[in-house]
Amino acid sequence: MLPITERTQPQPRPQDPSPRERGPVVVLGHTGLLGQALVRVAAERGLRTLGIASRTVPGLNLARQADLAPFLDPLAPSLVVNAAAITDLAACEADPSAAHEVHVRLPGLLADWSRHSGVPWVQVSTDHYWNDIENALHDEAAPVGPPNVYARSKHAGEELALRDPGCLVLRTNIVGFRGRTGAPTFAEWAVNALAAGEPFDAYTDVWASSIEVHQFSQALFDLVAGGARGLLNVASHDSLSKADFIAALARAAGYDPQLARRVGRPARQRPRRANAMGLDVTRAEALLGRALPGADEVIAAIVASPAMPKLTLRLDLALEPLELRPAEATAAVAAVDAGAAGGNET
């Protein structure tokens, strides 16, 4: 682990400036699934944001001590959210040093910088810590058993971040639409598989407390506004298997839930993966003063997303053909054209 340099505690500011006078909310990893949502939700709240990612600021590496403070100090941010991550498990196994740099060194440097600057920050972590034979909800004190490089590096990053008393560390499992060609999120993969109309496998023994990414972002900003610090679980208060989640998504979106074949996960997966990732969100709900969304609300938010593909008009060839008189045929064609053009939906 990285050594943490002791710094003097920051002095309190004389007054809290108005939102327009505050520095920007800096979002690290703003091009990812979560980063995009954070920028959008911050804008809805009237907060100025600045997104930082390796592909948008060439040559900048905030995991280098020589880069981080000289870049962040002039910005005088009001908040930093570290949503940067390498979520490809195989990529982390292939290059552990890259995973260590993003998941361990970066939060370690942010913790050191925050103790010196007094700027609050959020470290977004993971739920990829537990293997079990049944569904379970894990609270923040549950012992962890990270099964792969990704999870081990994320947990090491948590520990470094929590050395800064001003940091908020959030464990979660987010779902939503990212829109990156060739790299679908779980929701994008599930919707595409359902839309293809061919049977596919859905695991009955992999469970998670998935939360829609904008719901998570709203909770993050509310917790920051309330002064939350330390380690918290922020997720759905329900934990569903992947098979049950996909089936519920199919029903809500108008697809055939039977397309998802209910199977157990493979006995040997490479890389090894966690399977019982349910999160107990009792503490976060108490701080928020409200319930976090249940599975039905999460799925409803996915279906209501502007990025959710619309069902295409299908003519069921298995039905017996209708014999229409010429006038009826003309009316039927007109109805089909109206539906394809975005007319009335049934």
ChimeraX attribute file (.defattr): number of C-alpha atoms within 10 A of each C-alpha:
attribute: neighborCount
match mode: 1-to-1
recipient: residues
	/A:1	11
	/A:2	11
	/A:3	9
	/A:4	13
	/A:5	12
	/A:6	9
	/A:7	12
	/A:8	9
	/A:9	12
	/A:10	12
	/A:11	9
	/A:12	8
	/A:13	8
	/A:14	6
	/A:15	6
	/A:16	9
	/A:17	11
	/A:18	7
	/A:19	13
	/A:20	10
	/A:21	10
	/A:22	15
	/A:23	18
	/A:24	20
	/A:25	23
	/A:26	24
	/A:27	25
	/A:28	20
	/A:29	21
	/A:30	24
	/A:31	21
	/A:32	19
	/A:33	20
	/A:34	25
	/A:35	24
	/A:36	20
	/A:37	23
	/A:38	27
	/A:39	21
	/A:40	15
	/A:41	17
	/A:42	17
	/A:43	13
	/A:44	10
	/A:45	11
	/A:46	10
	/A:47	18
	/A:48	19
	/A:49	21
	/A:50	16
	/A:51	19
	/A:52	20
	/A:53	19
	/A:54	15
	/A:55	10
	/A:56	12
	/A:57	10
	/A:58	8
	/A:59	9
	/A:60	15
	/A:61	17
	/A:62	24
	/A:63	19
	/A:64	13
	/A:65	16
	/A:66	10
	/A:67	13
	/A:68	17
	/A:69	19
	/A:70	11
	/A:71	13
	/A:72	16
	/A:73	12
	/A:74	9
	/A:75	14
	/A:76	15
	/A:77	20
	/A:78	20
	/A:79	21
	/A:80	22
	/A:81	24
	/A:82	24
	/A:83	24
	/A:84	24
	/A:85	17
	/A:86	16
	/A:87	13
	/A:88	11
	/A:89	17
	/A:90	16
	/A:91	15
	/A:92	20
	/A:93	16
	/A:94	11
	/A:95	11
	/A:96	14
	/A:97	14
	/A:98	15
	/A:99	25
	/A:100	22
	/A:101	19
	/A:102	21
	/A:103	29
	/A:104	25
	/A:105	24
	/A:106	22
	/A:107	29
	/A:108	28
	/A:109	22
	/A:110	28
	/A:111	28
	/A:112	21
	/A:113	20
	/A:114	24
	/A:115	21
	/A:116	17
	/A:117	19
	/A:118	16
	/A:119	19
	/A:120	22
	/A:121	27
	/A:122	26
	/A:123	26
	/A:124	23
	/A:125	24
	/A:126	20
	/A:127	27
	/A:128	26
	/A:129	23
	/A:130	20
	/A:131	20
	/A:132	13
	/A:133	9
	/A:134	11
	/A:135	18
	/A:136	20
	/A:137	17
	/A:138	19
	/A:139	15
	/A:140	17
	/A:141	8
	/A:142	12
	/A:143	10
	/A:144	16
	/A:145	14
	/A:146	20
	/A:147	17
	/A:148	19
	/A:149	22
	/A:150	26
	/A:151	26
	/A:152	20
	/A:153	22
	/A:154	26
	/A:155	23
	/A:156	18
	/A:157	27
	/A:158	26
	/A:159	17
	/A:160	22
	/A:161	29
	/A:162	19
	/A:163	15
	/A:164	21
	/A:165	14
	/A:166	20
	/A:167	27
	/A:168	24
	/A:169	26
	/A:170	24
	/A:171	21
	/A:172	26
	/A:173	23
	/A:174	26
	/A:175	22
	/A:176	26
	/A:177	23
	/A:178	20
	/A:179	13
	/A:180	12
	/A:181	6
	/A:182	6
	/A:183	11
	/A:184	15
	/A:185	17
	/A:186	15
	/A:187	21
	/A:188	21
	/A:189	13
	/A:190	21
	/A:191	19
	/A:192	13
	/A:193	17
	/A:194	24
	/A:195	18
	/A:196	11
	/A:197	13
	/A:198	11
	/A:199	14
	/A:200	15
	/A:201	15
	/A:202	22
	/A:203	20
	/A:204	18
	/A:205	19
	/A:206	25
	/A:207	27
	/A:208	27
	/A:209	30
	/A:210	31
	/A:211	29
	/A:212	26
	/A:213	26
	/A:214	23
	/A:215	21
	/A:216	25
	/A:217	23
	/A:218	15
	/A:219	19
	/A:220	22
	/A:221	19
	/A:222	14
	/A:223	19
	/A:224	16
	/A:225	10
	/A:226	11
	/A:227	12
	/A:228	20
	/A:229	19
	/A:230	18
	/A:231	21
	/A:232	25
	/A:233	26
	/A:234	31
	/A:235	33
	/A:236	29
	/A:237	22
	/A:238	22
	/A:239	25
	/A:240	24
	/A:241	23
	/A:242	23
	/A:243	22
	/A:244	19
	/A:245	24
	/A:246	25
	/A:247	23
	/A:248	19
	/A:249	25
	/A:250	22
	/A:251	13
	/A:252	17
	/A:253	21
	/A:254	14
	/A:255	17
	/A:256	17
	/A:257	19
	/A:258	16
	/A:259	20
	/A:260	23
	/A:261	15
	/A:262	17
	/A:263	13
	/A:264	13
	/A:265	14
	/A:266	8
	/A:267	6
	/A:268	8
	/A:269	8
	/A:270	10
	/A:271	15
	/A:272	15
	/A:273	19
	/A:274	20
	/A:275	25
	/A:276	26
	/A:277	27
	/A:278	30
	/A:279	28
	/A:280	23
	/A:281	24
	/A:282	17
	/A:283	15
	/A:284	22
	/A:285	19
	/A:286	11
	/A:287	14
	/A:288	17
	/A:289	9
	/A:290	10
	/A:291	13
	/A:292	23
	/A:293	21
	/A:294	16
	/A:295	22
	/A:296	15
	/A:297	15
	/A:298	27
	/A:299	26
	/A:300	15
	/A:301	19
	/A:302	24
	/A:303	20
	/A:304	13
	/A:305	14
	/A:306	10
	/A:307	13
	/A:308	16
	/A:309	14
	/A:310	12
	/A:311	11
	/A:312	9
	/A:313	11
	/A:314	8
	/A:315	8
	/A:316	8
	/A:317	7
	/A:318	6
	/A:319	7
	/A:320	7
	/A:321	8
	/A:322	7
	/A:323	8
	/A:324	11
	/A:325	8
	/A:326	9
	/A:327	8
	/A:328	11
	/A:329	13
	/A:330	11
	/A:331	12
	/A:332	13
	/A:333	10
	/A:334	11
	/A:335	14
	/A:336	14
	/A:337	13
	/A:338	13
	/A:339	14
	/A:340	13
	/A:341	9
	/A:342	9
	/A:343	11
	/A:344	9
	/A:345	9
	/A:346	4
